[in-house]
Structures are given as structure tokens and as C-alpha cells.
């Protein structure tokens, strides 16, 4: 199953993230290396939200990441939440569905 981790970031996120970025990126690449984090990044225009796509058996994999993330712990993220995402099309789909004909 896939899970989307939504980060609503603070107004000063872009100007403050440099201090915590290396630690955040280390966490992200570690989660990616073990197959949990598929993709992650900041939305643009405006840069007010980030999305991280996780793969796992429950939302706990994404929740655990958020609870330990330096961006969250240091107030760069105002609010975060996780939503299950039923992916059905594409090579990485968790529940691929093909047309009948």
C-alpha cells in the first residue's frame, strides 16, 4: 500500500530549512534505501506544502518518519498528516489494475 505524508510548512520554511536540511535529507535517503520512501519533495508556486510518498503495510511507516523529522521537530512543519493512496496505474502501483480488453 502507498501512503502520502503531507507537510504544511511554515511561512519562513524556505529561509530556515538550511540549518536542518542535511539531517532531513539523511533521514529521507535512509528511508529510501530500505524501500519505505518512494519520492519526496516540496511543492512549488507557492512553496507551502511538501509531499512524501511511502510504501508499507500501514501508515505507521510515514508517521514514524514525521515524528522524527528535524523539520517537524524544529517547527518548519506547521501540520502533518498521512493519507492512504490506492495506486492502480504505473510500474510502481501497489494494486495494479489492467483494462479487461
C-alpha positions as CSV (number, residue, x, y, z in Angstrom):
1,X,0.0,0.0,0.0
2,X,1.1,3.6,-0.6
3,X,0.8,6.4,1.9
4,X,1.2,10.1,1.3
5,X,2.7,12.2,4.1
6,X,1.5,15.8,3.7
7,X,3.6,18.6,5.3
8,X,2.0,22.1,5.6
9,X,5.2,24.2,6.0
10,X,5.7,27.4,7.9
11,X,5.8,30.8,6.0
12,X,9.6,31.0,6.8
13,X,10.3,27.4,5.8
14,X,12.5,28.2,2.8
15,X,14.6,30.7,4.7
16,X,15.0,28.4,7.8
17,X,15.4,24.9,6.2
18,X,19.2,25.1,5.5
19,X,20.0,24.5,9.2
20,X,18.1,21.3,9.3
21,X,18.2,20.2,5.6
22,X,21.2,17.8,5.8
23,X,19.6,15.8,8.7
24,X,16.3,15.8,7.0
25,X,17.9,14.5,3.7
26,X,19.9,11.8,5.6
27,X,16.6,10.5,7.0
28,X,15.0,10.6,3.6
29,X,17.7,8.8,1.8
30,X,17.9,6.2,4.6
31,X,14.2,5.6,4.3
32,X,14.5,5.4,0.5
33,X,17.4,2.9,0.7
34,X,15.3,0.5,2.8
35,X,12.3,0.7,0.4
36,X,10.0,2.8,2.5
37,X,10.2,6.3,1.0
38,X,9.5,6.3,-2.8
39,X,9.6,10.0,-3.5
40,X,9.5,13.3,-1.6
41,X,9.8,17.0,-2.2
42,X,8.4,20.5,-1.8
43,X,5.5,21.7,-4.0
44,X,6.3,25.0,-5.8
45,X,4.4,28.2,-6.6
46,X,3.8,28.7,-3.7
47,X,6.2,26.5,-1.7
48,X,3.7,25.9,1.1
49,X,3.4,22.1,1.2
50,X,5.6,19.1,0.8
51,X,4.6,15.5,-0.2
52,X,6.4,12.3,0.7
53,X,5.2,9.0,-0.8
54,X,5.8,5.9,1.3
55,X,5.3,2.2,0.7
56,X,4.4,0.0,3.6
57,X,1.8,-2.2,5.3
58,X,0.4,0.6,7.4
59,X,0.5,4.4,7.8
60,X,3.0,3.9,10.7
61,X,6.0,4.0,8.3
62,X,5.1,7.6,7.3
63,X,4.0,8.6,10.8
64,X,7.3,7.3,12.3
65,X,9.2,9.4,9.7
66,X,7.3,12.6,10.5
67,X,7.6,12.2,14.3
68,X,11.4,12.0,14.0
69,X,11.9,14.6,11.1
70,X,14.0,17.6,12.1
71,X,11.7,19.8,10.0
72,X,8.8,18.8,12.2
73,X,10.7,18.8,15.5
74,X,12.0,22.4,14.8
75,X,8.7,23.9,13.7
76,X,9.3,24.2,10.0
77,X,6.2,22.0,9.5
78,X,3.0,23.5,10.9
79,X,0.9,20.4,10.4
80,X,1.4,17.0,9.0
81,X,-1.0,14.1,8.2
82,X,-0.9,10.8,6.4
83,X,-3.4,9.5,3.8
84,X,-3.6,6.1,2.3
85,X,-3.3,6.2,-1.5
86,X,-4.6,3.3,-3.6
87,X,-2.3,3.3,-6.6
88,X,-3.6,1.4,-9.6
89,X,-1.7,2.5,-12.7
90,X,2.0,2.6,-13.4
91,X,5.0,0.4,-12.8
92,X,5.1,1.2,-9.1
93,X,1.4,0.8,-8.4
94,X,0.7,-1.1,-5.2
95,X,-2.6,-2.6,-6.6
96,X,-2.2,-2.6,-10.4
97,X,-5.4,-2.8,-12.4
98,X,-5.3,-3.5,-16.1
99,X,-8.2,-3.0,-18.5
100,X,-10.2,-6.1,-19.4
101,X,-9.9,-5.5,-23.1
